[in-house]
Amino acid sequence: MSIKHFPLSKIAILCGVVLSQQALAEESQDAEIERVAVYGQHHKNYITEQAASASKLGITIKETPQSISVVSRAMMDDFSLDDINAVLESTPGVTVEQIETDRTYFKARGFDITNFQIDGLGIPQERGDVHGTLDTSIYDRIEIVRGANGIMTGAGNPAATVNMVLKKPTYTTQANASASVGSWGKKRIEADVSGAINDKHAVRAVLTKQKADSYLDRYATDLTLGYLAYEGQLTDTTKLSINYVRQTKDADSPLWGALPLFYDDGTATDFDVSTSTAADWSYWNNDNEHVFVELEQSLGTSWFVRARYAYMTNEQDSELFYVYGTPSAETGLGLTGYASEYDYKDQQNLFDVYATGDFSLFGQTHNLSFGVSSADLNYQDKSLYDFTTGNGFPAMPPLEDFDGKAPIPTLEDGLNGSVVEADQRSAYAQARFKIIDPLAVLVGGRYTDWESTGSAYGASKVNSAEEFVPYVGAVYDFTDNYSVYASYTETFAPQSEQDLTGKALDPITGESKEIGFKAELLDGQLFATVALFDARQVGIALADTALSTPDNTVYYAAEGINSDGYELELSGRLTQDLSASFSYSHVDIEAGDDAADGKLVRDYTPEDQVKVALNYQVPFFDGLSLGANYRWQAETSRDQSNGTIPTTTKQSAYGLLDLVATYQFTDNVSATFNVNNATDEKYIHSLYWAQGYYGAPRNYAFSVNWQL
């Protein structure tokens, strides 16, 4: 069976029913410090009761005038969504552009996602790519706010903000563990223990270990993750939280670059899904260490001040092997290897302090939040090559015959790299005014002062910018269960490319507009959203080939791209036995005449996506639950023409179906069997780059789970 085309009749039916993978949060009226809760651990409802990514006002998702999706712990557990790639593949409107085995870009509404948070604390990103993979075993939920969210994060694109919410200590003892085995020698163990030291102090620890080979020739990974969390009531009004994360992931024979997608006559290549260009001596090791400290002070009955600090480091050590060129359609020859050593290290210091609470005016209760934040990032990397021994750029055999045995290079030549420092200082405020009982208006803004120094591979990174980002939105409640909303906000993204005079270009600016409808159905068991959006960016740096020289590339500000579309989502419990998450998203992208990159974005971004997750507790077979996770996307393409050979790479529409069955033997022990890509689809991961590689074929996993 092959799922290549999603039938239009089904789309029509589903569009009428499906609206949002959203979550509903109960607004706390407690006078004390916000209570800690762990949601989604032991139930199958895909509603998560809380999401704090879009504001710091303590309002519910229904009261927030933007599209918010939440992937709950329950859904991650059901479908073994063990890394952030798997989570975002199941998120409405998000495209995962996995360009290499250990480097990924994420896109929403036609733009790269560059805004990431951990527990609501923004992590500055100069680029949108994530190296390695982020394991999800330490997170309670993943929140995704689509559209611009500059008031919370500062610089960024009108794409989305991804907030990874850490598991918190619990004051009741809980423990769970799982062990799993899967295709290609995959072995994984997880342990999660939490409990109180006394009635004012609690701790939590998570340990994850995973080793696996791969469907890709020679590729293997070894991941270790440790997490420690402490929470304590220092006084009746003061709470301290400390979290420590350490993750290492070592990869043998990873892809650097990927497979050529066409031959010298313009026809498409069609390799075996296991084909890899990696050498058997290559490796790419990632080591991440994060420390988070949070102090919260209650002020009276409805106000508190929260100060947060994070120190984050990321080190990479690698020797990589890239393959470039266009192979002959007759012989498969014509490719050349390219060896390099790449080392990278960054350090980030993040600080955020804000106050939030309620106030009364004209007989109504309103919400206010204001604060300041800073983010200091410095990174350095270096690249080395082999230009002298002859082993650095070997001629390649046909990839069908390549067994990874490439000459071992002496990587001592052509030292190059980066030393960059970037600082971001911000002040922000946001208020929610209850105009009349059915109508609430949100207004706010963020002022950001950004500066960078240094250079990267000979290109200057010296630049500075300051920008004020406004935000305005409104929510009108027709009833307690139905509301409409509208919002407008802007974005900016600094860039260091220089014009003919040597002056850095002004920041990329953008805006995001959205209107929508939200509903609580089935006594609050189901949440639905319809959203229409319009986003644009202008001033994107584009190389001016007429004025550039081999030693100096000159840039100008291009028109940029516009995207508009709609998203329909539904999430929650349809019946006592059936939980579901469903989304349909559509995006149209337009690019200016000079925005060549924008036209590529339009082609390689799927116009339509459908994502469905179902979990059914079989009523006539006590303890058995069955689930399905289905992702479908429309056709994508990429123009590969080089002036002599008109070539377009196409990826036909396809769907991926994952199946799961879980049996609860006792209250404490269960077993889960997963089948991923059940229909064995062959597809290219991404056309984000001119190269690409194939996704995993059908594979299996079996796990035994225990909980206290």
PLY file of the C-alpha trace (Angstrom):
ply
format ascii 1.0
element vertex 708
property float x
property float y
property float z
element edge 707
property int vertex1
property int vertex2
end_header
0.00 0.00 0.00
1.31 3.44 -0.88
-0.10 6.67 0.49
0.93 9.22 -2.13
-2.08 11.49 -2.44
-4.45 12.62 0.27
-7.93 12.38 -1.31
-9.68 15.72 -1.80
-12.94 14.28 -0.53
-11.30 13.43 2.78
-9.74 16.87 2.98
-13.17 18.41 2.53
-14.63 16.26 5.28
-11.74 16.81 7.66
-11.64 20.57 7.07
-15.19 20.71 8.32
-14.35 18.91 11.52
-10.79 19.68 12.32
-9.57 22.72 14.01
-6.60 22.73 16.59
-4.02 20.99 18.65
-4.46 23.50 21.39
-4.62 23.31 25.10
-6.79 24.85 27.75
-5.35 26.29 30.93
-7.37 27.01 34.05
-6.60 30.54 35.19
-5.27 30.40 38.73
-6.80 32.72 41.27
-4.52 31.51 44.07
-2.97 34.21 46.20
0.15 32.15 46.78
3.01 31.42 44.41
1.94 29.55 41.31
1.59 25.86 42.08
3.68 23.23 40.31
1.78 20.58 38.39
2.79 17.83 36.00
0.21 17.38 33.25
-0.36 14.57 30.80
1.64 11.92 32.65
-0.97 9.24 33.23
-3.88 9.95 30.92
-4.55 9.85 27.22
-6.24 13.20 26.69
-4.10 15.30 24.36
-5.27 18.57 25.93
-2.55 20.17 28.04
-3.92 22.59 30.57
-1.21 25.23 30.40
0.89 27.21 27.94
2.88 30.31 28.81
4.85 31.00 25.62
2.73 33.81 24.17
2.60 36.09 27.22
3.57 36.37 30.87
0.11 37.40 31.97
-1.09 34.04 33.29
-3.98 33.91 30.80
-5.36 30.80 29.13
-4.79 29.77 25.54
-8.39 30.66 24.76
-7.72 34.20 26.04
-4.59 34.58 23.87
-5.09 36.11 20.37
-2.65 33.82 18.56
-2.43 30.22 17.39
-0.89 28.01 20.07
-0.35 24.27 19.84
0.86 22.07 22.67
2.33 18.60 22.30
1.60 16.96 25.64
3.69 14.43 27.53
0.92 11.89 26.84
1.29 12.27 23.08
5.09 12.12 23.26
4.86 8.90 25.26
2.20 7.30 23.06
4.14 7.70 19.82
7.72 7.65 21.13
8.37 11.25 20.05
11.83 11.06 21.59
13.41 14.13 20.01
12.36 17.62 19.01
12.34 16.66 15.31
9.68 14.02 15.91
7.61 16.42 18.04
7.63 19.20 15.46
6.88 16.78 12.63
3.57 16.20 14.45
2.92 19.91 15.08
0.37 21.81 12.96
1.86 24.04 10.28
5.51 23.19 11.04
7.90 21.71 8.47
11.01 19.84 9.65
13.81 20.35 7.12
16.25 17.59 8.05
19.07 18.42 5.66
21.66 16.15 7.27
21.60 13.45 9.93
22.76 15.90 12.61
21.59 19.30 11.37
17.99 20.42 10.99
16.03 23.57 10.15
12.43 24.14 11.20
9.95 26.28 9.27
6.47 27.68 9.86
4.37 29.88 7.57
7.24 30.01 5.08
9.93 31.30 7.49
12.76 29.69 9.46
11.96 29.20 13.14
14.74 31.00 15.03
12.95 31.62 18.34
13.41 28.83 20.87
12.75 28.93 24.61
13.31 26.68 27.59
10.72 27.32 30.31
9.83 30.58 28.58
13.41 31.91 28.61
14.45 32.93 25.09
17.56 31.34 23.57
19.20 33.65 21.00
19.86 32.04 17.63
21.94 33.61 14.89
20.79 30.86 12.55
17.81 28.58 12.62
19.64 25.25 12.39
19.87 22.85 15.31
22.95 20.63 15.49
22.53 17.17 16.92
19.06 16.43 18.27
17.30 17.58 21.44
15.97 14.61 23.39
12.47 15.16 24.83
12.58 12.86 27.87
13.17 15.85 30.20
10.22 17.92 28.95
6.67 17.99 30.28
5.31 19.52 27.08
6.36 21.45 23.98
4.48 24.69 23.23
4.45 26.21 19.76
3.18 29.76 19.20
2.82 30.28 15.46
3.37 33.69 13.94
5.53 36.49 15.32
6.21 36.48 19.05
8.80 39.26 19.29
7.34 40.71 22.47
8.47 37.54 24.26
11.67 36.72 22.39
13.15 39.82 20.73
14.79 39.37 17.34
13.33 36.70 15.07
11.09 35.76 12.15
7.27 35.75 11.80
7.37 31.94 11.90
6.85 30.46 15.37
8.27 30.24 18.86
9.06 26.80 20.29
9.02 26.61 24.09
10.33 23.42 25.71
8.89 23.17 29.22
11.05 21.18 31.63
9.63 18.55 33.97
9.26 19.95 37.48
9.80 18.29 40.86
6.65 16.93 42.49
5.76 16.84 46.18
4.26 13.38 45.83
6.62 10.52 45.11
6.49 9.30 41.54
8.78 7.15 39.45
8.70 5.61 36.02
11.12 3.80 33.78
11.15 2.21 30.35
13.43 0.02 28.30
13.05 -0.36 24.55
14.65 -2.10 21.62
14.08 -1.36 17.96
15.17 -1.80 14.39
18.86 -1.39 13.49
20.02 -2.29 16.97
18.34 0.60 18.75
18.43 0.33 22.55
17.00 2.98 24.87
16.42 3.26 28.62
14.72 6.07 30.52
14.28 6.61 34.25
12.38 9.47 35.90
12.15 9.82 39.69
10.60 12.70 41.64
9.62 13.36 45.22
9.74 15.61 48.25
12.67 16.02 50.62
10.20 17.55 53.05
7.06 19.63 52.75
9.03 22.63 51.39
11.66 21.05 49.13
11.41 18.61 46.21
13.77 17.11 43.62
13.54 15.29 40.32
16.04 13.31 38.27
15.84 11.97 34.71
18.40 9.72 33.04
18.25 8.64 29.40
20.65 6.45 27.46
20.26 5.50 23.81
22.52 3.68 21.36
21.53 2.87 17.80
22.80 1.95 14.39
20.79 3.18 11.40
19.16 2.32 8.13
21.86 4.58 6.67
25.11 2.81 5.88
27.71 3.19 8.66
25.74 5.78 10.68
25.49 5.15 14.45
24.71 7.32 17.48
25.33 7.18 21.22
23.29 9.57 23.40
23.48 10.18 27.16
21.20 12.66 28.94
21.07 13.60 32.59
18.67 16.05 34.26
18.48 17.22 37.87
15.85 19.62 39.20
15.34 21.19 42.61
12.51 23.33 43.91
12.25 24.84 47.36
10.05 27.20 49.33
12.68 29.41 50.99
9.94 31.34 52.77
6.16 31.40 52.59
6.46 33.85 49.68
9.80 32.92 48.05
10.47 29.97 45.77
13.81 28.85 44.30
14.23 26.48 41.34
17.49 25.09 39.97
17.71 22.85 36.88
20.77 21.18 35.37
20.89 19.46 31.97
23.79 17.60 30.38
23.43 15.87 27.00
26.12 14.27 24.89
25.50 12.77 21.49
28.30 11.09 19.56
27.64 10.29 15.91
29.78 7.99 13.77
29.75 8.45 9.99
27.20 11.29 9.94
26.11 13.01 6.78
27.77 16.35 6.03
25.78 17.43 3.03
23.75 14.66 1.44
23.10 12.85 -1.85
23.13 14.46 -5.32
19.56 14.65 -6.58
20.15 14.63 -10.35
22.54 13.27 -13.00
24.47 15.23 -15.61
21.65 14.74 -18.14
19.12 16.32 -15.76
17.35 13.10 -14.78
16.62 12.40 -11.13
18.82 10.09 -9.09
17.17 7.18 -7.28
19.50 5.57 -4.76
18.75 2.94 -2.18
17.39 4.52 1.03
20.49 3.34 2.92
22.93 5.22 0.66
25.27 7.57 2.51
28.16 9.79 1.46
29.82 9.62 4.91
33.32 8.19 5.29
33.88 5.41 7.79
36.36 7.58 9.74
34.06 10.61 10.06
32.32 11.64 13.27
30.35 14.56 14.76
30.12 14.80 18.55
27.87 17.28 20.38
28.08 18.13 24.09
25.49 20.46 25.70
25.36 21.70 29.28
22.63 23.97 30.68
22.07 25.50 34.13
18.83 27.34 34.99
18.17 29.27 38.17
14.83 30.90 38.98
13.80 32.94 42.01
10.17 33.90 42.47
8.87 36.34 45.06
5.19 36.76 45.81
3.98 40.33 46.37
0.61 40.38 48.06
-2.36 38.51 46.75
-1.99 38.72 42.95
1.50 40.00 42.10
4.86 38.29 41.91
8.35 39.02 40.61
10.33 36.31 38.82
14.08 36.49 38.10
15.69 33.88 35.88
19.25 33.16 34.82
20.63 30.54 32.44
24.15 29.52 31.49
24.38 27.34 28.40
27.32 25.84 26.54
27.52 23.79 23.37
30.70 22.12 22.12
31.11 20.27 18.84
34.05 18.20 17.69
33.96 16.67 14.22
35.84 15.35 11.23
33.49 15.30 8.27
33.35 14.16 4.67
31.31 16.02 2.07
30.63 14.90 -1.50
29.93 17.38 -4.29
29.49 17.40 -8.05
27.06 15.97 -10.59
27.35 12.25 -11.31
27.29 10.82 -14.79
24.00 9.18 -15.75
25.96 6.41 -17.51
28.82 5.66 -15.12
27.91 7.33 -11.81
31.34 8.99 -11.81
31.98 12.73 -11.49
31.73 13.24 -7.73
34.53 14.52 -5.50
35.05 14.09 -1.78
35.85 16.99 0.53
37.28 16.36 4.01
37.25 18.89 6.83
37.74 19.17 10.57
35.16 21.38 12.26
35.25 22.43 15.92
32.73 24.75 17.55
32.02 26.17 21.00
29.48 28.69 22.21
28.52 30.15 25.56
25.30 31.95 26.42
24.37 33.96 29.48
20.66 34.74 29.68
18.91 36.88 32.26
15.28 37.88 32.59
13.37 39.59 35.41
9.74 40.61 35.28
6.76 41.44 37.46
3.21 40.37 36.71
-0.14 40.67 38.38
-3.68 42.04 38.36
-5.09 45.48 38.97
-8.61 46.92 39.08
-9.85 49.86 37.05
-13.38 51.03 36.14
-14.91 48.02 37.82
-12.90 45.45 35.83
-9.83 43.34 36.65
-6.90 43.75 34.24
-3.50 42.04 33.86
-0.08 43.67 33.56
3.44 42.33 33.02
6.71 44.22 32.51
10.39 43.38 32.69
13.90 43.51 31.28
16.12 40.82 29.77
19.60 40.35 28.40
21.22 37.69 26.25
24.97 37.44 25.70
26.21 34.98 23.11
29.77 34.30 22.05
30.95 31.54 19.81
34.06 30.49 17.99
34.67 27.80 15.45
37.44 26.66 13.17
37.75 24.61 10.02
40.81 22.73 8.77
41.39 21.00 5.44
43.92 18.84 3.61
45.25 20.65 0.55
48.66 18.95 0.41
48.52 15.15 0.74
45.99 14.44 -1.99
43.64 12.76 0.48
41.52 15.84 1.15
39.64 15.84 -2.17
39.52 12.28 -3.53
37.68 11.26 -6.69
34.62 9.24 -5.72
33.38 5.92 -7.10
29.67 5.63 -7.98
27.72 6.04 -4.76
26.12 2.62 -5.29
29.63 1.16 -4.81
30.85 3.46 -2.04
31.52 1.54 1.19
32.79 4.50 3.21
36.44 3.74 2.67
37.83 7.17 1.80
41.51 8.14 2.14
42.31 9.40 5.64
43.23 13.08 5.32
45.77 15.11 7.27
43.62 18.05 8.35
46.17 20.78 9.04
45.69 23.29 6.20
43.61 26.37 5.46
42.78 27.34 9.03
39.66 29.48 9.00
36.79 30.17 11.29
34.77 32.58 13.41
35.02 34.60 16.60
31.72 36.36 17.25
30.08 38.08 20.22
26.48 39.24 20.22
24.59 41.07 22.96
20.86 41.73 23.17
19.25 44.00 25.77
15.48 44.35 25.98
12.73 46.02 27.97
9.13 44.93 27.52
5.62 45.43 28.83
2.27 43.85 28.07
-1.20 44.48 29.45
-4.60 42.86 29.04
-7.49 45.25 29.53
-10.97 43.90 30.12
-12.94 46.58 28.26
-16.32 44.98 28.86
-17.12 41.47 30.04
-16.99 39.85 26.56
-14.08 41.96 25.18
-10.41 41.97 26.21
-7.64 43.93 24.48
-3.94 43.05 24.70
-1.35 45.75 24.03
2.37 45.74 24.53
5.78 46.30 23.10
9.43 45.34 23.37
12.42 47.59 22.86
15.59 45.71 21.88
19.16 46.98 21.55
21.30 44.46 19.67
25.04 44.53 18.91
27.52 42.06 17.46
31.28 42.12 16.92
33.82 39.82 15.33
34.12 38.01 12.03
33.12 34.69 10.48
35.22 33.13 7.73
36.53 36.53 6.67
33.14 38.27 6.73
32.61 41.03 9.25
29.98 40.47 11.93
30.19 44.02 13.26
26.74 45.53 13.44
24.26 47.11 15.80
20.55 47.78 15.72
17.75 48.91 17.94
14.10 48.30 17.35
10.72 48.65 19.03
8.30 45.81 18.35
4.62 46.61 19.05
1.87 44.12 19.76
-1.89 44.55 19.79
-4.63 41.94 19.97
-8.23 41.49 20.99
-10.44 38.58 22.07
-14.24 38.70 22.07
-16.15 35.98 23.90
-19.54 35.23 22.37
-20.17 32.75 25.16
-18.06 30.98 27.77
-17.14 28.44 25.08
-16.75 30.46 21.85
-14.54 33.43 21.02
-13.02 35.30 18.09
-9.66 37.05 18.11
-7.36 39.26 16.05
-3.73 40.28 16.53
-0.96 42.29 14.89
2.74 42.34 15.70
6.06 43.09 14.04
9.49 41.45 13.85
13.07 42.36 13.18
16.15 40.22 12.53
19.65 41.80 12.50
22.00 40.93 9.65
25.68 41.66 9.15
25.97 41.56 5.33
27.47 44.78 3.91
26.57 47.05 1.00
28.96 48.64 -1.50
30.08 51.28 1.03
30.96 48.67 3.66
27.95 49.54 5.81
25.98 46.67 7.33
22.46 46.35 5.99
19.55 47.40 8.15
17.73 44.62 10.01
15.17 42.49 8.22
11.75 43.74 9.25
8.43 41.98 9.13
4.93 41.82 10.42
2.36 39.19 11.25
-1.43 39.55 11.21
-3.87 36.91 12.36
-7.58 36.49 12.95
-9.29 33.42 14.26
-11.96 31.54 16.14
-11.55 29.35 19.24
-14.01 26.99 20.89
-14.27 24.66 23.85
-16.45 21.67 23.05
-17.78 18.60 24.82
-17.73 20.18 28.29
-14.17 21.38 27.85
-12.80 18.02 26.69
-12.16 19.29 23.17
-10.48 22.46 21.96
-10.83 23.85 18.42
-9.25 26.73 16.49
-9.51 28.25 13.04
-6.79 30.79 12.16
-6.16 32.98 9.12
-2.72 34.61 8.90
-0.74 37.03 6.74
3.02 37.48 7.33
5.81 39.22 5.44
9.48 40.10 5.64
11.41 42.80 3.75
15.04 43.84 3.52
16.60 40.37 3.25
20.27 40.49 2.18
20.88 39.35 -1.40
24.24 39.22 -3.16
24.70 41.85 -5.90
26.55 39.84 -8.55
27.15 42.90 -10.74
29.06 44.79 -8.03
30.70 41.87 -6.24
34.28 40.71 -6.81
35.95 37.36 -6.02
37.37 38.94 -2.85
34.33 40.96 -1.79
30.66 40.07 -1.98
28.38 43.09 -1.99
24.78 42.80 -0.76
21.58 44.77 -1.10
18.21 44.59 0.65
15.78 42.48 -1.39
12.01 42.63 -1.38
11.59 39.49 0.72
8.58 37.17 0.87
4.91 37.25 1.85
2.98 34.29 3.16
-0.69 33.91 3.93
-2.93 30.98 4.65
-5.06 29.26 7.22
-4.86 26.56 9.87
-7.59 24.33 11.29
-6.99 22.39 14.50
-8.77 20.08 16.92
-7.38 18.45 20.03
-8.75 16.61 23.02
-11.05 13.75 23.93
-13.77 12.92 21.40
-15.29 10.16 23.52
-14.44 8.50 26.81
-12.22 6.08 24.88
-10.92 8.16 21.94
-8.41 11.02 22.13
-7.40 12.90 19.00
-5.26 15.66 17.59
-5.95 16.85 14.06
-4.72 19.76 11.96
-4.90 21.00 8.40
-2.71 23.91 7.29
-2.42 25.77 4.00
0.17 28.42 3.06
0.66 30.54 -0.07
4.09 32.13 -0.50
4.89 35.01 -2.82
8.34 36.40 -3.50
9.47 39.65 -5.09
11.17 39.65 -8.49
14.63 39.92 -6.93
14.03 37.46 -4.09
15.42 34.30 -5.67
15.67 32.60 -2.28
12.02 33.41 -1.66
11.02 31.57 -4.81
12.95 28.53 -3.60
11.12 28.77 -0.27
7.80 28.79 -2.12
8.72 25.63 -4.03
10.23 23.51 -1.26
7.59 24.45 1.34
4.51 22.20 1.10
1.36 24.25 0.50
-0.82 21.80 2.40
-0.23 19.61 5.43
-2.49 17.23 7.34
-1.52 15.80 10.71
-3.62 13.35 12.72
-2.95 11.51 15.99
-5.48 9.10 17.51
-5.44 6.97 20.64
-8.26 4.50 21.29
-8.79 2.67 24.57
-10.36 -0.58 23.39
-13.49 -0.94 25.59
-14.00 -4.68 25.07
-10.32 -5.52 25.77
-9.41 -4.08 29.13
-5.89 -2.63 29.20
-5.40 -2.40 25.43
-5.03 0.90 23.58
-4.35 1.42 19.88
-3.00 4.54 18.22
-2.11 6.05 14.85
-0.03 9.09 13.96
-0.34 10.26 10.34
1.45 13.14 8.59
0.74 14.10 4.99
2.24 16.89 2.90
1.70 18.18 -0.63
4.24 18.00 -3.45
7.43 20.06 -3.17
10.16 20.89 -5.67
13.45 22.70 -6.17
14.82 24.32 -9.32
18.32 22.88 -9.81
18.98 24.41 -13.25
22.57 25.56 -13.75
22.11 27.43 -17.02
22.84 24.49 -19.29
20.71 21.68 -17.87
17.11 22.58 -16.97
16.54 20.42 -13.90
13.81 20.42 -11.29
13.86 18.02 -8.36
10.39 16.96 -7.22
9.12 15.21 -4.14
5.62 13.90 -4.74
2.93 14.26 -2.11
3.29 11.55 0.51
1.96 10.42 3.86
3.70 8.72 6.78
1.73 6.43 9.07
2.96 5.33 12.50
1.03 2.75 14.52
1.20 1.92 18.21
-0.36 -0.67 20.52
-0.04 -0.55 24.31
-1.18 -3.17 26.80
-1.47 -2.38 30.51
-0.66 -5.64 32.30
-1.05 -4.17 35.78
-1.42 -0.71 37.28
2.37 -0.49 37.21
3.54 -2.40 34.12
2.74 -1.96 30.43
4.26 -2.83 27.08
4.22 -0.83 23.86
4.80 -1.89 20.25
5.47 0.78 17.61
5.50 0.50 13.82
6.90 3.59 12.13
6.36 4.40 8.45
4.02 1.44 8.34
3.41 1.76 4.58
7.17 1.89 3.85
7.10 5.18 1.95
10.28 6.25 0.13
10.73 10.00 0.35
13.41 12.70 0.47
13.67 14.34 3.90
13.99 17.89 2.57
14.63 20.03 -0.51
15.82 22.94 1.65
19.27 22.36 0.12
20.26 21.26 -3.36
21.13 17.85 -1.89
18.97 15.52 0.16
18.68 12.03 1.62
15.90 9.53 2.22
13.79 9.06 5.32
13.74 5.85 7.33
11.86 2.87 5.84
9.42 0.78 7.88
10.84 0.08 11.33
9.76 -1.29 14.69
10.25 -0.73 18.40
9.16 -2.60 21.53
9.27 -1.18 25.05
8.41 -2.26 28.56
7.24 0.51 30.85
6.97 0.69 34.63
5.54 3.38 36.86
5.13 3.65 40.61
0 1
1 2
2 3
3 4
4 5
5 6
6 7
7 8
8 9
9 10
10 11
11 12
12 13
13 14
14 15
15 16
16 17
17 18
18 19
19 20
20 21
21 22
22 23
23 24
24 25
25 26
26 27
27 28
28 29
29 30
30 31
31 32
32 33
33 34
34 35
35 36
36 37
37 38
38 39
39 40
40 41
41 42
42 43
43 44
44 45
45 46
46 47
47 48
48 49
49 50
50 51
51 52
52 53
53 54
54 55
55 56
56 57
57 58
58 59
59 60
60 61
61 62
62 63
63 64
64 65
65 66
66 67
67 68
68 69
69 70
70 71
71 72
72 73
73 74
74 75
75 76
76 77
77 78
78 79
79 80
80 81
81 82
82 83
83 84
84 85
85 86
86 87
87 88
88 89
89 90
90 91
91 92
92 93
93 94
94 95
95 96
96 97
97 98
98 99
99 100
100 101
101 102
102 103
103 104
104 105
105 106
106 107
107 108
108 109
109 110
110 111
111 112
112 113
113 114
114 115
115 116
116 117
117 118
118 119
119 120
120 121
121 122
122 123
123 124
124 125
125 126
126 127
127 128
128 129
129 130
130 131
131 132
132 133
133 134
134 135
135 136
136 137
137 138
138 139
139 140
140 141
141 142
142 143
143 144
144 145
145 146
146 147
147 148
148 149
149 150
150 151
151 152
152 153
153 154
154 155
155 156
156 157
157 158
158 159
159 160
160 161
161 162
162 163
163 164
164 165
165 166
166 167
167 168
168 169
169 170
170 171
171 172
172 173
173 174
174 175
175 176
176 177
177 178
178 179
179 180
180 181
181 182
182 183
183 184
184 185
185 186
186 187
187 188
188 189
189 190
190 191
191 192
192 193
193 194
194 195
195 196
196 197
197 198
198 199
199 200
200 201
201 202
202 203
203 204
204 205
205 206
206 207
207 208
208 209
209 210
210 211
211 212
212 213
213 214
214 215
215 216
216 217
217 218
218 219
219 220
220 221
221 222
222 223
223 224
224 225
225 226
226 227
227 228
228 229
229 230
230 231
231 232
232 233
233 234
234 235
235 236
236 237
237 238
238 239
239 240
240 241
241 242
242 243
243 244
244 245
245 246
246 247
247 248
248 249
249 250
250 251
251 252
252 253
253 254
254 255
255 256
256 257
257 258
258 259
259 260
260 261
261 262
262 263
263 264
264 265
265 266
266 267
267 268
268 269
269 270
270 271
271 272
272 273
273 274
274 275
275 276
276 277
277 278
278 279
279 280
280 281
281 282
282 283
283 284
284 285
285 286
286 287
287 288
288 289
289 290
290 291
291 292
292 293
293 294
294 295
295 296
296 297
297 298
298 299
299 300
300 301
301 302
302 303
303 304
304 305
305 306
306 307
307 308
308 309
309 310
310 311
311 312
312 313
313 314
314 315
315 316
316 317
317 318
318 319
319 320
320 321
321 322
322 323
323 324
324 325
325 326
326 327
327 328
328 329
329 330
330 331
331 332
332 333
333 334
334 335
335 336
336 337
337 338
338 339
339 340
340 341
341 342
342 343
343 344
344 345
345 346
346 347
347 348
348 349
349 350
350 351
351 352
352 353
353 354
354 355
355 356
356 357
357 358
358 359
359 360
360 361
361 362
362 363
363 364
364 365
365 366
366 367
367 368
368 369
369 370
370 371
371 372
372 373
373 374
374 375
375 376
376 377
377 378
378 379
379 380
380 381
381 382
382 383
383 384
384 385
385 386
386 387
387 388
388 389
389 390
390 391
391 392
392 393
393 394
394 395
395 396
396 397
397 398
398 399
399 400
400 401
401 402
402 403
403 404
404 405
405 406
406 407
407 408
408 409
409 410
410 411
411 412
412 413
413 414
414 415
415 416
416 417
417 418
418 419
419 420
420 421
421 422
422 423
423 424
424 425
425 426
426 427
427 428
428 429
429 430
430 431
431 432
432 433
433 434
434 435
435 436
436 437
437 438
438 439
439 440
440 441
441 442
442 443
443 444
444 445
445 446
446 447
447 448
448 449
449 450
450 451
451 452
452 453
453 454
454 455
455 456
456 457
457 458
458 459
459 460
460 461
461 462
462 463
463 464
464 465
465 466
466 467
467 468
468 469
469 470
470 471
471 472
472 473
473 474
474 475
475 476
476 477
477 478
478 479
479 480
480 481
481 482
482 483
483 484
484 485
485 486
486 487
487 488
488 489
489 490
490 491
491 492
492 493
493 494
494 495
495 496
496 497
497 498
498 499
499 500
500 501
501 502
502 503
503 504
504 505
505 506
506 507
507 508
508 509
509 510
510 511
511 512
512 513
513 514
514 515
515 516
516 517
517 518
518 519
519 520
520 521
521 522
522 523
523 524
524 525
525 526
526 527
527 528
528 529
529 530
530 531
531 532
532 533
533 534
534 535
535 536
536 537
537 538
538 539
539 540
540 541
541 542
542 543
543 544
544 545
545 546
546 547
547 548
548 549
549 550
550 551
551 552
552 553
553 554
554 555
555 556
556 557
557 558
558 559
559 560
560 561
561 562
562 563
563 564
564 565
565 566
566 567
567 568
568 569
569 570
570 571
571 572
572 573
573 574
574 575
575 576
576 577
577 578
578 579
579 580
580 581
581 582
582 583
583 584
584 585
585 586
586 587
587 588
588 589
589 590
590 591
591 592
592 593
593 594
594 595
595 596
596 597
597 598
598 599
599 600
600 601
601 602
602 603
603 604
604 605
605 606
606 607
607 608
608 609
609 610
610 611
611 612
612 613
613 614
614 615
615 616
616 617
617 618
618 619
619 620
620 621
621 622
622 623
623 624
624 625
625 626
626 627
627 628
628 629
629 630
630 631
631 632
632 633
633 634
634 635
635 636
636 637
637 638
638 639
639 640
640 641
641 642
642 643
643 644
644 645
645 646
646 647
647 648
648 649
649 650
650 651
651 652
652 653
653 654
654 655
655 656
656 657
657 658
658 659
659 660
660 661
661 662
662 663
663 664
664 665
665 666
666 667
667 668
668 669
669 670
670 671
671 672
672 673
673 674
674 675
675 676
676 677
677 678
678 679
679 680
680 681
681 682
682 683
683 684
684 685
685 686
686 687
687 688
688 689
689 690
690 691
691 692
692 693
693 694
694 695
695 696
696 697
697 698
698 699
699 700
700 701
701 702
702 703
703 704
704 705
705 706
706 707
